[in-house]
């Protein structure tokens, strides 16, 4: 690995913060805080850490003018110096006036010494964090001072052109990450928007949403769940799926134990193999391909898993219910329990006022669902499967790109792999 041939302090042109504007007494008498929008935003690291930049603390014109040394215009590098030490942010562009709040540093670099995007990439790398945490030690309340920051060393390519090229490569990877994250959010948003319509209006024989009940009342009927298409059945889950249909015996052959940590909202991610005597005593419920696992414990009532092909196992009877569809499409039932707000609301009402907020298998069995004819179930299942596939592919690309970015940072920010300008 190439030598760390420069210190951050060699390239810093300004390292300032809220307290650089005056004494504590002066700050107190000149800077007034407001929770409602005022003349300027006091930008905190908690604001910068959110996806949507929406400052929540403000000051008036007098405070803004007093905080002249820590004004922000967008694009600046800001470092958390208390609590979330190691977090580094770029200030977004904004139409509102901004100045830095306490507990953060604003740092500017000499553009003749180092490319700012290159140094930002270093500051979000493990190289930087490793040196930083070593410098500040492992205290209960981590805090970084200016001397610690200035002392951190990094690899500075010999030319600004080379620095810019490395920064451009890493920024391209960031763009792919951001695009993948945006795609995931988009597909999740579409899926969320579809939920209510698909489980209250459904799809006609042409695969289109039925008209609203107010526009075509002749197509609907009143039910326990409100207005639903007149050819739908409204039934408890127990009429279409077996609840915990199989119990494991001590004499059974070894089988995979699926522990509670393995349940995600799309699939069973992993299993732990145990020989028969080692399986936890509460792991009594057998699950098979096509089964649906639901969590019984709040706040994880939204946790569902659809058991894939060739994956049989057993789960704990405490914390889970297993559903085995027999008179409804497995994929359709999974889509409904996973996405329908009415289903979730029926479970949540069972936990109100409980000191142990959980439901039992009987509660799950009694939840009422809608049951269209098989052809419509297939259409709905296909809609959700297509969106789930897009979410899965975007998530896979996101993880792959993040791994690639880490590899590139390791090679390029250390000088291990030279880059021609």
Beta strands, then each sheet from edge to edge (+ up, - down):
strand 1: 6-7
strand 2: 12-17
strand 3: 40-43
strand 4: 58-59
strand 5: 71-72
strand 6: 77-80
strand 7: 88-90
strand 8: 97-100
strand 9: 104-109
strand 10: 153-154
strand 11: 220-223
strand 12: 226-229
strand 13: 233-236
strand 14: 241-243
strand 15: 256-257
strand 16: 272-273
strand 17: 285-287
strand 18: 292-295
strand 19: 304-306
strand 20: 313-315
strand 21: 320-325
strand 22: 368-371
sheet 1: 1+ 10-
sheet 2: 2+ 9- 6+ 7-
sheet 3: 4+ 3- 8- 5+
sheet 4: 11+ 12-
sheet 5: 13+ 22-
sheet 6: 14+ 21- 18+ 19-
sheet 7: 15+ 16-
sheet 8: 17+ 20-
end
